[in-house]
């Protein structure tokens, strides 16, 4: 028995010795002379001759010298000599990863009896499981790109999406960056980012307003993809210090660019208690409207038609309901709003003053959710959820008013017979086909019907559909292709007096396509390029009898067609850490097309109906008139200090479509008109310069911008001429040149218990007829104020959070009264009494000021509950000031009397209940 034991023991000893010998012989040995070098250089030399890879804190080891010579020694022996008489230790795992720590070594393997743990892939927000999942995700090493044994020096590009971990929706404007060296970028409108970094181990940070800051440990081997999910944050009542990514107003070249989140929109008190995008935009410096019942935007001295309003890349022609009392956008559908009013990117064109780019949410990709609100006049409901979990989602929302029911309940018979209603419906679908292809489809429909205190009824409709495909070619190049169709129609009808009953209709339609590409040539060098085309079809007007008894003669204006096309390229180049330049070129072409009958006039004489010679007829598709030319976009930023920058920008723009109006406010009955033989495109150029500074860790933003604009070929109306159903519309307008200049100051605090902004604008907007000697030239051919010239404008917006559930918002608005033209005398002509008017727009209505107050009360913040709800109590025009919206005059019995019209002459209290299931 002892003999057998001895033999067995000898065999086991031999096998064990053989195994140890085999392990030792396969272990990579190190040789080299490491004479008086730093530890980082030592690591580089070791990684170059082996497949080991080191993980360590460079800041702790930057002063550790290495001075030794080794020949064919195991790495553990070499490291033992390096760390002799120091506090540093090392550990090597089975994948030849070397971990250097101070004091306590890392255990690279669990004991054989260690319990197993189920992997957590999702956890409800606010739970211990969520904290565990977040900790696991942040401490895990994410490998980007195909894994290699050796990492070669140089850069590689990492790209991907940043999404909300709870809903799966993309996060717009999130900062993705590393701190050393300072390299970063932000996500686009689809939550996509591209970031070029040095290869190797990196710690990537992700920050976004309203989201919890997170980071990812990555090993960047080559070009690859990394998607990141972030959690919503519960804002503490202490001040929040947000640094990287939130200093874009200082560090970027863009001027006059303002981004608004839906959270900001919901804090602003509005007239009917409904969150209103456009009225929030009107609280920003340099943006005005001509009246309280108008949401037509006048940006830096421009008219309402000089703003390009896009919703998911489809054009919106009338952004309001009920003559401007409500915005056309359902707040529960919105994700992000971006306004460009100074340096407009080259991918946008067709308007002179601004671009308002609105994006909808994609919908929850995790679970089915319902939300909505009930106010005094309107109600809304939104449904969203996954079609295929984590890949595709839907979002559908509807909104309507029950003002008809309220009018019927009033005892006044005049109001009983009135009606005022609207509804809008939105639908959006997003689908991720694979990691390189995603598609997005959006539809919108709205209808308004209005008749109040009169016989005339107004009905108008907005509708659009858009389809977008995003394709990623590689980590550095991606594209988006968008097709869209938009239409706007209105009808005005009267039938109370049968013999005068009529039906007036107008419509504008456009179909568009654009292809946009983004190519990151270098971490400091990004190129945007693409093309676009828009086909316009306008129905200038039809006038028909409403009944068989009507004496109205049928009339119809010929439709108009036009094709606008453009190519663009824009380069963003970081010359050095202080100087950043963006230069772009857009070349646009417009073709005015047949079929069309064009009037001709006597050469050398004014274009008046009395000088008509005849007509020329053009066949379908025939080019009648062509316009086009380059548009230059240039902006630069120079960092004076770490938190202070100087910016300068210059733009030239062309606009081929015009809005004709002889009213002070943007009206649904205004007429859109294409550039043609006689009406030239509007041209504009703007020079702007500004200083920007951030204080207190980017919590407070200070900015001052000055600008000067030239406008050419702007259309104003001739006194006494009609714009509606005019077959020779070119004879009823005056072509003017204009100038606008001003200074805008803004102080903004975006975080903490008290947040908001204060803005002041001094600006002028002046026009002058090009033909100064014409008898129709206003003001004798001299400059006169435009209808929206309001020199002084001051706005203060504040929100104070009392607790997690209670917050109070306060607004103060002041502006100079807008100009108007009053009658100043009477005279007799041909036996009839006539009214003599002053020079155009030389008088002003009284100045405007208003105070608003609101309180938001949220339900408790329990995670697991059937519904999350909130109440909003607001008072619009708290002081009850009767601000004149307009001044008008009437002649009765030969006496001319003036009247002031106030839209909201008393406090308007509202209450709204919001819920989310």
C-alpha positions, 0 to 999 in steps of 0.5 A: 500500500505504501508503494502505491502511495509513493508512486501516486505521489510521485506522479502528482508531483511530476504533473504539477511540476510540468503544469507550473513549468508550462505556465512559466514558459508561456508567460511573456518575458521582458527584456530591456534597459530602462535607464532613468525614465518616467513610469509612463514611458516605461509602460509604453515600452512594455506594451510595445514588446508584449500584449500586456495592457496597463491600467493606472492613474497617471497623476499618481505615477507621473513622478515615479522614476524607473531605472533598471536593466532586465533580461528575459524576466517575467513581468511580475518580477520586473514590476516587483523591482519597479515598485520596491520600497513604494506603496504601489502594488500590481495585479495581472489577470488572465487577459494580460491586463495589468492594474496598478493601484496604491495600497490595496491590490485588485483581486482579478478573480472571484473565489470558487465559492463566490455566489453568482449574481443575476445581471441587471439590465433595467431598473425603475428610476429612483430604486436601489436596483437603478443605482446598482445598474448605474454603478455597474455601467460606469465602472465597466470597461467598454471596448470600442472598435475591433480589439487589438493586441497592441494599440497604435498611437493616433486617433480614432472616431467614436460615434453613437446615440445618447438616449433617455434610459427610461423612455429610449428617446434621444437626448438633444444637445448633450455634451460628450467629452473628455477632460484631458486633453479637452475634446468634446462635442454635442449630440444633434437633433436625433441624439447622435454624436461623433467624437474623435479621441486618442486611442487607448483608455479614456474616461468619457463624460456625458452631461445634459441639462435635466439629465443625471451626469454620467461617464463611461470608461472606454478602451478605444482600439479603432473607429467604433460605436458606443450608445449611452443611456442617461437618467433624468435627474431630480433637481436638488434645491441647492445650486447646480454647477454645470460646466462642460457642454453648457458653455456653448454660448461662450465657446461656439461660433454661433451668435443669436442662437437660443435653445429652449427646452420644454421644461422652460416653456412650461414655466412661462405664464400665458394668457389661457394657461396653455404652454405656448411656444411662440409666446415664450420665444417672444420673451427673448431679446430681439424678438417682438410682435406687433400686438397682443393677439398676434404670434407673428414674430418680428426678429431684429426688424424683420417682418413676419414672413421673413422667419422660417418655421420648421416642425420636424423639417416641414414648413409651417406657414401659420403657426397660430390658432384663433387669430394668434390667441394660441400657438399651433404646437401641442406642448406635450409633443415637443422636445426641443426648440432652437432659434437662429437670428444672427449666424444662420447655418448654411443648411437653412435658407429662403428667409431673411430674419430667422429660423425657428427649428422645432423638434418633436419627441420620438415617443417612449420606447420602453412602455406605454404612457399617456399624458394630457391636460385640462384647462379652462378653454382647451384640453389635450391628450397624448399617447406614446409607447413602443412598437418594437421595444427599444427599436421603434416607437409611436407618439400621437397627440390631440388638442381641442378647445371647448370654447363653443360650449362656453360661448353657448352658455353665456346669456348674451345673445350675440355671444350665443350665436358666435363660434370659435373652435380649433383642433390639431392632431400630431403623429410621429413614428421612429424606427431603428432599422439597424445600427446604421439606419433609422427612419422617422415619419411625422404627420400634422393636421390642424383646423380653425373655425371662427365667427365672433360678433359678426356675420363673417366666418373664418376657417383655415387649415395647416397640414404637413407630412415628413419622412426622414432617413438617417444613414451612418456610412462610418464613424466620421460620415453620416447623412439625413434625407428628408422629404416633406409636404406642407399646405396652408389654406384659408376660407372667408365666408359670409351668408347672412345677407343672401344677395351679398353672400360670398366664399373667398379661398386661398392656398399655398402648398410646397413639396420639398426634398433635402439631403444633408451630410456631416463629415468629420475630417479631423477632431478640429475640422468638420464639414457640412454639405448638402442640397435641397429643392422646394416646389411651390404651388400657390392658389392666390384666390377664388371668389365665389357666390355663396348661394344662388341668390348672391349677386357676387360675380365669380372670380379666380386668380391664376395659380402660381408655380415656382422651384427653389433649389440650393447647394451648400457647404459649411466648414467648422475649423478650430484654428487653435484653442482660442480661434474657431471659425465657421465659413459657409457658402449656399448657392440658391436658384429660383425659377418662376414657372408657367402656366401663367399669363403675365401682364406687360407695361409701357417701358420706362413708366411706373408699373400701374394698371393705366400703363398696361400694354397687354399680356404674355402667355407661358406654357406649363413648366416654362421658365418665366423668370429666373433668380439666384446667387450666392449666400455667404455665411461667416462667423468666428469666435475668439476666446479672450479668457477662459470664460469670455469670448468675442464673436463676429458674424456676417450673413447674406440671405435670399427670400423668394416668397413674400407675404402681402398685407395691409394690416398691422398684425399677421392675419390668416387672410394675408396673401403669399406671393412668389417672386415673378417678373416684376416682384424681385426676391428679398435680399438681406445681409447682416453684420453682428458682433458680440461679447459673451461671458459665463460666471459662477461655473457657467450658471450665469450667462452674460451677453451683449450683441450689436447688429446692423441689417440691410434689406432690399426689395421688401414689399409695402402696400400702396395707400388705397389699393386692394391686395385681395383678388387683385389680378395685377398685384404688382401695381398695388405694392411698393418696393422698398429698401430697409435698414435695421440696427440694434443692441441686445443685452441678456443675463440668464441663470439656468440653474438653482432655486432661482432661475430665468433671464433678463433682457433689454433691446434697443432697436430700430427698423426703417423703410424707404421706397426705392423709387423715392420720386414716385407719388406713391412713395410713403413719407415723401421718399424718406425713411419711415418706421416699419409697422414693427419698429419698437425701439425699447423692449425690456423683459424679466422672466423668473422662476423660483422653486420653493420646494420639490413640489412648489414653484412660482413664476413671474414675468414683467414685459415693457415695450415702446408702443408701435407706430401708426398713421392717424388722420390729421385733417379733412378736405373736399375733392370732387364734391366729396369729403376726404380724410388726409392722413399724416406721414406713414407711421409717424405716431405711436400708440401708448407704451406697453407693459404687463405683469404675469404670475403663476404657480405650479403645484406638483403631486408627490414624487413617489415612483410607483403610483398610478398617475403623476399630476400637477396643477398650474394656477396663473394670472395673465395681466395681473395689474389689469392694464388696458394695453392698446393693441391697436388704434383705429378711426371711424367716420360718423356723420362727418366726424372722425373719431379714434378708438383704442382696442385693448385685447386683454384689459383685465386680469385673466386667471386660469387653472390647468390640470396636467397628468401623466399615466 
